[in-house]
Amino acid sequence: MIMKMEKVNSVYNGTDSVRLDTYVADFADISRSRAATIINDGGVLVNGKTASKNYRLNNGDNVEITIPENEEYEVLPENIPLDIIYEDNDLLVVNKPKGMVVHPAAGHYSGTLVNAIMYHCGDSLSGINGVLRPGIVHRIDMNTSGLLMVAKNDNAHQCLASQISEHTFTREYEAVVYGNIKNDSGIIDAPIGRHPVKRKEMAVTDKNSKQAITHYSVLERLNGFTHLRLRLETGRTHQIRVHTAYIGHPVAGDDVYGPKKVITSLGGQCLHAKKLGFVHPTTKEYLEFESELPRYFVNFLKGCR
């Protein structure tokens, strides 16, 4: 643990009025009760002034969060093998295995992708997301495998992040979901926000939510399951897992949004980030990368046929 504080600035750009404690919890990846404590202790400023935990943010509000020292841990480089698909002076594309956490958080302060890229890249990582998430432009869940973008400098990070926010960043996944989806293709357009009761989960809700759009197409109908290709138009937390569960076809192996009887042999959801496409921040060339389906995914497909 390192004895210092970190200040993080952000600008709220949502159209919905979100409570300050909810926003801080989501942004800092902490519990809502912890966020409320920080706010009550004066650790959060809105437009330069303290605010109550139930203050509702307006579009354009500047939020400054001071993370207390007992929330900060020293993140150390670790010599962990990386499956690097592409690398240059601005960025790298990594194929993350199932089971690897992307960045340090409660219960996971070593063995993460961040520990690995710190060893590989040294000081060549963007610092926009602070000391716990250097270089991380976007995330995928611990038990989701596949492609992830890492920025080596702040300029690259800002360019790539803007493409994500403007929905020009290509992200395609493959998944196996429960049941037989009748339509060959479709669009799930349903807003996603924090679950009103289960605060660690997301849900389709009209309250304190953001627009979420997922495009899907059927690749193969299996024995009790459907193999899907999914393209994210937006990138909300757990979007594919929440959306597929919302239409009655949760991702196979999902122990949060799926049925109570989980397919334990999968070791998590059968979901793979297969394709990334983006405009390179320096060359302005459009690049696109794909990864092969991992062995766990292929074996599960074979078992369902």
N, C-alpha and C positions, 0 to 999 in steps of 0.2 A: 504494500500500500504506500502511495506517495503522498506526503503531507502538503498538498497545495489545492487551490481551487481553480476551476476552469469556467470562463464565461463564454456562453454561446449565444450568438445573436441570430434572430430569424425574423422574417416578415410574414405575417399571416395573410395568405392570398385566397382564402376560401370564400364562398358565397353564403355559406350557412353560418349562423351565430353559434360558435363553439365555446363551451366553458373553458376558462383558463386552466383549471386543474387537469381537465381531459387533454387539452392541447399539450401541456407540459409533459404529462405522462407519456403520451404517444411520441412526442419529439425526442425526449430524453431516454425513452425506453425504460421507464421505471413505473412502479405501481402508482395508482391514482392517489392513494393515501400518502405515499412518499412525496408526490408532487404537491399535495395540499400542505404538507409540513414545510416544504421549502418555500412555498408562497407565503404561508403564515409567518415564517421567519424573515420575510423581506428579501428572499433570494431571487425573486422574479420581478422585473420592472416591465411595465407596459407603457410605451412612449415616454420612458424616463421616470415613471412614477410607480409606486407600489399599487397593487390592486388586490381585491379579494379573490378567493379561489373560485367563486361563482360568477366572476366578471365574464361577460360574453364578448369574445373578440369580434372586431369589425375588420373588414377587408382593409389591408394596409397598415394594421397595427404592428408596431415594432416590439418584439418580445425579447428581452435579455434575461437569460437564465444563468444563475451562478450555481454550479454544481458543488455542493459541500465536499470537503476533503475526505469524509468517510465513504463517499461514493466513488472515489477515484482510485484506480489500481494501476500499478505500473505494468505496461504491456511490453513483453520482451520478445525479441525475434527468436524463432525456433526453426531448426533445420527440418522442416516437414516437406516431403516431396510434393511438387505441384505439377498438374497436367496443364501445361501452358499451350494454348491453341495458337495464340498470336501475341507478339510483343514488339514495341518500338519505343522511342524516347518519350512518348506521350501516354501510352496506355498498355495494358495487357488484357487478354481474354483468357480466363481460366475455366477449366472444366472441373467443377466441384463435385466430389463424391457424396453420396448419401451418408448422412451421419455427421458431417463436418459442420460446425457452427461457423457462421460468417465472421462475426466480430465478438469480442469479449463482452460478457454480460453476467448477471448473477448466476453463479454455478458453473460458468464456463470462462475462466480467465487464462486458459492455455489450450493449445491444440486447435486453435481456430484458424480460419483462413487468413485473418489479419496477422497472427503470429508468423504464419508461413510467408506471406508477401513482404513483411518487414525484413525477414532474413534474406529473401531473394532480392529485394529492391533497395535495401539500405535506407538512406534518407530521401530517395527519389519517390515520394508519395505525396499526393495532395493532402493539405491539412484542413480542408474546409469542414469536415465532419468531426474534428477534434482528435484527441489522442487515442480514443477507443476505436475509432473507425477510419483510420488513415487510408485514403485512396478509394474507399467504398462509395460507389456511385449509386448502386441499387443492391437489393438483397434478395436472396431466395432462402426458403426455410431450411432448417437443419436437415430434415429428412426428405428434401427435394434435391435431386441431382441436376447437374447441368451447367450451362454457360453463365458466367458472371463477368461483369466489366470492372476493371480497376484503373483508376486515373493516377498518373505519376506526377502531375502538377496541377495547380489550381485552375489554370486556363483550360486545360483539357476537361477537368471535372465540371466546371461551369458550362462548357459547351455541351457535354454529354447530358448533364442534368437538364439543361434547357430543352434538349431534344425529347427527353422523357416527358417533361411537363407539357410539351407541345404535341405529344402523341405522334412524333415522327420517328421514334426509335422502335425498330422491329423486335418483338419478343414472341417467339412461338414455342409452345410446349407440346408434349405428348403425354397422355394419361390413359389409364384404364379405370373406368368408372363402373359402379354397380348397375345392373339392369340393362335393358335393351332400349336404347334411344331410337325412337321411331323415325324422326326427321333426319335426313342425310346431313343437314347443316342448319345452323341457326345463330341467333344473337341473343345473349343474355344481357339485358339492360336493366340493372337493379342496383340502387344505391347501397353502399356498404359503410358501416360505422361500427363503433365499439358496441359489443353486446350489452344491452341494458342491465343485465344481472351478472353474467359471467364476464368480468372485466378483462380477462386475458384472452377472450375470444372476440372475433368479429362476427357481424351478422348483417343480413339484408334488413335495412331499417330506414325510415324516413327521418329519424331524429338524429341530429348531429352527424350526418353522413355526407359522403361525397359520391358523385356519379361514378359508376363502375360499369364498364362494357367489356364483355368477353365474346369473341366470335369462335364458333366451334364447327368442326366437320367430322363425320364418321369415317374412320379408316377401315375398321373391321368390326363386325358383330360376332361376339364370342358366346360361349356357353355361360349365360348369366351375367355377362359383362360386355362393355363396349369400349373399343380402342378409339380414342379421340385425338385429333389435332386441335389445339386451342391457340388463338392469337389474342394477346392483350391489347386493347385500345387504350385502357387506363391501367394503372399499376397500384391498386390498393393492397393493403396487407391481407394475405391469405385469399386473394381475389378468386383464383380458380377453385380452390377448395370450398369457399363459401358459395360461389355461384353454382357449382355442380350439385352441391348438397341442396341448394335452394330449389332446383328443378327436379329434385328427387333422385339424383344419380351421383351420390358422393364418390370421391376418389377412393378406389380400393386401398385398403390398409390405413386409411386416415383414422387415427385414434381420437380425434377431436370432433370432427364434423361428420364422421361416418357412423355406421351402426355400432351398438355396444359390443357385439361380437366381432372383434378385430382379426384380420388376417395377419397373425403375428410373424409369419414366415417372411413377410415383405420388409419388416423392420421400419415401417413408416409408409407414407402415402406413395402410391405408384405414379409418380409425377416427375417428368424430366424436362428441364429447360433446354430445348433442342436447337434453337436458332436465335442468333443475335444479328441485327443489322443496324448500321448507324453511319452518319457522315463523320469522317475523320476530322478532329478539331483543327488540325494543321493543314493537311493536304486537300481537305474538302471533298475527298473521294468517298463514294459510298462503299462500305465494306460489309460483307455478310459472312457469318461463320455458322457451321453446324457441327454437332457432335453426335456420334453414334449412340444408339440406345444402350445403356449399361446392361451388364449380365443379369442383374436381378429382374429388370424389366422384361428382357427377352425370355427368360425362363418362365416368368409368370404368364406371358402371352402363350407360350407353348403349352403350359398346363391348362390354359382355359380353352384351347382349341379342341 
